[in-house]
Amino acid sequence: MKMAKGATRSVFVFKRFVVKVPTFLSWRLFLNGLLANMQEELFSGVDDCLCPVMYSDIFGFVLIMERAYVIPNRVNNLNFLNYLEAKYKNNNMREFILSDSKPSNWGILEGRLVKIDYGN
């Protein structure tokens, strides 16, 4: 297991799945982590570029996603962002998909590019 920390959540990366829980650093960050979990669960399945959620409780305390393999940071950020902007130009989820679009927030799952946001 590997652990990563994002701004509002802690991420536990296992062999086949990932568990995201809100951070306990402050009340505001904790609430934002709950909302992030609820938002990912809400949008799961809406677009195939979003990593599928396997389980989420109704309060946002725990979110479990399939594990994708993270795109390495050595990918050029500007080229990657230009690629994503062109690919999702007419997508109605564009704003959500492109938010925080650094390469490490994306991965490969079953041969397709998916947004994962596992933290750093």
VENVENHU-V498277 format. One record per residue. RES is the residue in one letter. PSI is psi in whole degrees, -180 to 180 (* if undefined). OMEGA is omega in degrees with one decimal (NA if undefined). NEAR is the number of other C-alpha atoms within 10 Angstrom. Layout:
# VENVENHU-V498277
RES|PSI|OMEGA|NEAR, RES|PSI|OMEGA|NEAR
This chain:
# VENVENHU-V498277
M|142|175.8|7, K|144|177.9|9, M|139|176.6|15, A|154|178.7|13, K|128|171.6|16, G|-172|-179.2|15, A|-36|-174.4|14, T|-4|-177.3|24, R|155|168.8|27, S|142|-175.5|20, V|128|178.5|23, F|116|-174.5|18, V|116|177.4|20, F|-179|-176.2|13, K|-41|-175.0|10, R|-9|-179.2|9, F|170|-178.2|14, V|137|178.4|22, V|128|178.5|22, K|128|177.6|29, V|149|178.9|21, P|149|177.0|26, T|156|178.6|22, F|22|-177.4|14, L|-33|176.4|11, S|162|-179.5|10, W|-44|-178.4|11, R|-45|178.8|12, L|-38|176.9|16, F|-47|179.2|19, L|-41|177.7|18, N|-35|176.1|18, G|-41|175.3|25, L|-47|-179.4|23, L|-39|178.2|17, A|-43|177.6|19, N|-44|180.0|26, M|-38|179.8|20, Q|-43|178.8|13, E|-39|179.0|21, E|-41|-179.7|23, L|-43|-176.4|12, F|-12|-179.7|15, S|131|179.7|17, G|-11|179.5|13, V|-37|179.8|11, D|139|-176.6|14, D|-2|175.5|12, C|-4|177.5|19, L|132|-178.8|21, C|132|-177.0|26, P|140|174.7|23, V|129|179.1|21, M|-34|-178.6|14, Y|144|171.7|13, S|133|174.9|19, D|162|-173.4|12, I|-17|-177.7|12, F|-9|-179.9|11, G|12|179.3|21, F|-36|-176.3|19, V|134|174.2|17, L|130|178.8|24, I|126|-178.8|21, M|159|170.1|21, E|150|179.3|18, R|129|173.2|21, A|163|178.5|25, Y|121|-171.4|14, V|138|173.5|19, I|132|-176.6|17, P|152|-179.8|12, N|-14|-179.0|11, R|-8|175.0|8, V|136|-179.6|12, N|119|-176.6|11, N|-45|-176.7|14, L|-45|178.5|12, N|-40|179.7|11, F|-45|179.2|13, L|-42|177.3|16, N|-41|177.7|10, Y|-48|-178.9|12, L|-42|-179.8|15, E|-40|178.4|17, A|-43|-177.3|9, K|-41|-174.9|11, Y|22|-176.9|15, K|-41|-176.1|13, N|16|-178.1|9, N|134|-178.9|11, N|-12|176.2|10, M|14|-172.7|13, R|-49|-176.4|14, E|-45|179.1|12, F|-43|-178.3|14, I|-41|-175.3|18, L|-6|179.1|15, S|132|179.4|10, D|57|-172.0|14, S|39|173.3|18, K|151|-176.1|18, P|-36|-177.3|21, S|-10|174.7|21, N|7|-179.2|19, W|155|179.3|23, G|-180|178.2|23, I|127|177.9|17, L|120|179.5|19, E|41|175.0|8, G|6|179.2|8, R|154|178.7|11, L|127|-179.8|18, V|147|175.3|23, K|130|-175.0|26, I|-42|-179.7|25, D|67|179.5|22, Y|2|-176.1|24, G|-179|-178.7|17, N|*|NA|12
